[in-house]
């Protein structure tokens, strides 16, 4: 397959994953705040920090209230991680890879784009917003379902899987980074009372609450949740699972050695650390490490397959 | 919609569906009956449904001037245009005859130019044509065919006759919209398809593939690619759609490289892989900076070398645009007689060639009634439409013709046929059925065999009285049905 097309389907999958996770996260966070008393350490601005978007946000908005933050995360095209940006990028990458994708994907990409356009005026209203975000998740899953059922397991599919898993690992690491706050010793006593709720919501944000209950145990507590999301071998949202799946996919591609070795190195590192036992500030450090390693891994992927003759010195989309 | 149809009156114009007030033509009778019996609400629902389908299917075209808005929804009218199968069969024969002669002509002029030596047409008409490429002299593409994909524009005059208005041989576009128009109509008016024998168009992508594959008869399974100028090109949707539907690799010039062995390679994740056939949707001028425009970033350096050595087939062949010239058009009937020894079965629009003294004298005398066209412009640019023009404009063209008569032709102003089209009235939401002018672009594939699409793309001028059918200038399109007779007892 063409290198350029490989790059486009890879990014298509990344943006699709990012869009779905962003929608889910916003919905779960909204539900969480409804359970918590006002004026807690956890508030709307937490979402901005999660995306490392404090700077961009403050450039465009005066106050960190719910309306502004929702506008920024959902609709704002100045925000490269907003739902609108991600979905526009999904559509553009589909538009330019029509020759390798199952044909109904284009129709689905348009449907989600129209949903977005028609719903934006109503996102400040919590009720409509939740319906909209659920629709977005459903559409994203539809696209993934059509890809899973109708696409040959060819290289286009491999690149999509790699993109999806890489983005998923990145999103999970960002969400886990927030747990530094939950684990830290100096948080308020009031917040401590809500521990169970917080961890449950964290699991929900990654679509793993029920699998956690089934496969780990019925009591939701911090250390176990952290271990589950980092190192569980069968939950497809865990960091280890994604990294392993990514390396397995690379094996089908030509000359995968460098990229695979790198992915395994990150995997080994995350397995060595018992994330449930480490102090809060080290969780933060571990996630920072993970994110920067994912960046290096992306560069290696680009260098190997997208720009084999130019040492990866190209603009990336992300 | 009984009222709307009862009031419908094409006046003195030739109408594609309605012979006279209350009188549908034979092939359109069932469709008109069906539409007459829809309630206005149901009809409106169909129109809205078609708009939703177009947006969801992402049927768009790109308009350069639309900053930030890359693609625009395709303007579509749900009332199909119908041509009787018997008439179409005759038209198809004429189109095949025409493309055979055109291809023999191109082959001839790059290989000795016997037609010029025999004085059938003046040599400088050919040698001065913008589409003439010296680089192609001596070449014979597979099957001797240069124009593998041709989109000829047909118009019907008030005399009821279909005339060929021009032959688009360079990179004709629109076929994707022909296919999508049928898909939309199937979704919006599904019931009607059971009652009429409508010839299917969906086979085009397969036929395109077959034709392209036939350009490398030496290979069992050639690698075939469609080369697009890129995602900002106005026809990008069509390029991607055709690649998807026909199973071609969609690529840009930057994805290709010509090796030291003069083969063409594409840059893949496995390294370089050979490409055997290229359906290029990019003009000659930009295809090879080594041979044509040096400043072009769209093409591939060396691709002409590869083509000349037969290491890659290119459709349409470079240089085929020489026959896509309005002066040369005037000589097509002569070409048919010269090469095939047959009388043309499809007429040209009567054409005055300004380089001929007699023709020029007539043209200068009748400028205000005529349409004047320069040889090499397309898309309606640089034209004079006498009856709709100003005296200043007419004088300007008089000068242009006198200074450079070889570059101009003139034709009588045609009265294009009309067809019932749904139009929103100022009265909010009310839909009226009104006559609007149409043309038709069938597509002709020539490789080992010749294939003509049943029908083609009907373009419609959506503004009352307007003759402008180009989508970039506010035109729309319709599904086009070739409808045969239903034999008694035959199931459709």
Boltz contact constraints between the chains, C-beta under 6 A:
constraints:
  - contact:
      token1: [A, 1]
      token2: [B, 268]
      max_distance: 6.0
  - contact:
      token1: [A, 1]
      token2: [B, 269]
      max_distance: 6.0
  - contact:
      token1: [A, 2]
      token2: [B, 251]
      max_distance: 6.0
  - contact:
      token1: [A, 2]
      token2: [B, 255]
      max_distance: 6.0
  - contact:
      token1: [A, 2]
      token2: [B, 268]
      max_distance: 6.0
  - contact:
      token1: [A, 3]
      token2: [B, 267]
      max_distance: 6.0
  - contact:
      token1: [A, 3]
      token2: [B, 269]
      max_distance: 6.0
  - contact:
      token1: [A, 4]
      token2: [B, 255]
      max_distance: 6.0
  - contact:
      token1: [A, 6]
      token2: [B, 269]
      max_distance: 6.0
  - contact:
      token1: [A, 96]
      token2: [B, 231]
      max_distance: 6.0
  - contact:
      token1: [A, 98]
      token2: [B, 240]
      max_distance: 6.0
  - contact:
      token1: [A, 98]
      token2: [B, 244]
      max_distance: 6.0
  - contact:
      token1: [A, 99]
      token2: [B, 243]
      max_distance: 6.0
  - contact:
      token1: [A, 99]
      token2: [B, 244]
      max_distance: 6.0
  - contact:
      token1: [A, 99]
      token2: [B, 250]
      max_distance: 6.0
  - contact:
      token1: [A, 106]
      token2: [B, 58]
      max_distance: 6.0
  - contact:
      token1: [A, 107]
      token2: [B, 56]
      max_distance: 6.0
  - contact:
      token1: [A, 107]
      token2: [B, 57]
      max_distance: 6.0
  - contact:
      token1: [A, 110]
      token2: [B, 56]
      max_distance: 6.0
  - contact:
      token1: [A, 110]
      token2: [B, 58]
      max_distance: 6.0
  - contact:
      token1: [A, 111]
      token2: [B, 56]
      max_distance: 6.0
  - contact:
      token1: [A, 114]
      token2: [B, 55]
      max_distance: 6.0
  - contact:
      token1: [A, 254]
      token2: [B, 270]
      max_distance: 6.0
  - contact:
      token1: [A, 305]
      token2: [B, 269]
      max_distance: 6.0
